[in-house]
Amino acid sequence: MSELFTQTIIISILAATVRIATPLIFAALGELITEKAGILNLGVEGTMLMAAFASFFATFASGSLWLGLLVGIVTGGLMAVLMVFMAATLKVEQVVTGLALNMFGSGLSILLYKLYFEGQSMPTIQIFDNVAVPLLSDIPYLGPIFFQQKLLTYVAFLMVPVVWFFLYRTKYGLEIRCLGENPKVIDTRGLNVTLRQYAAVVIGGMMIGVGGSFVTIASTVRFVPDITAGRGWLALVIVIAGNWRPTGILLAALVFAFLDALQLQIQGVGVALPYQIFLALPYVAAIVLMIVKRQQSEEPSRLGIPYFRGER
């Protein structure tokens, strides 16, 4: 057990925490914007899978990581269009739609991978390199943890205050939050409820797409079936654990990522401790948090409830 408390190991765990948190932050912030608009998108896992494959495929075919990222973002947006069309236009049950979207994303990503790469032996791509921030990366201890990361990692952490400012300090953010609380107010002002839900869900889907893209073009060098490994489901839990606030989401994502990094390190050094305990802890903590703070929850009151014009 003492192997975990060396300086090198601790820095390694904390640096891995920041890296592992990156796709979780993107996906959870995207889902936050979606849910603030009153749409419950349970298809985050399927969206991330499709974006991960699309980014990998575009990068492999073109050799451009930036094109791969762009394709992943567009893919996330298209998956979101499918979700919001079913939820806001057709008024289909959102839980069922989200679960179907997960199965669709999982199955289609595997199918497309087999169709294009059939006969090839585990194709790989060049991924984004770490970007050391000048001067800051040389700070003892903190430098290797926070300032020697991927460019997308810096963007993910920057998006936390950006999303907060957008939701709580802009007119459009107020409209989105109103969609999740009382869409009739938007309607009575002569504004299009459905159009604004489309915009919010697509923006959220594009952010989820960035999270999926990170998995293949910034974290690993290949695509394998179900490569997101439940990160989409974890993002949903993070939104709840973060009490539907950007700062809470950041904290929850870091806690979950730390536990993941810790269990990976435990396996690596061969500590005789069941790593599954650390995998289960975030979910247990989220359940406890929901029970304790159920009266103070900031969950949108109209989350998952379709809006019909003329309803009271």
Salt bridges, closest charged atoms under 4 A:
GLU175 OE1 - ARG196 NE 2.94
ASP187 OD1 - ARG309 NH2 3.15
GLU298 OE1 - ARG245 NH1 3.01
GLU311 OE2 - ARG302 NH2 2.83
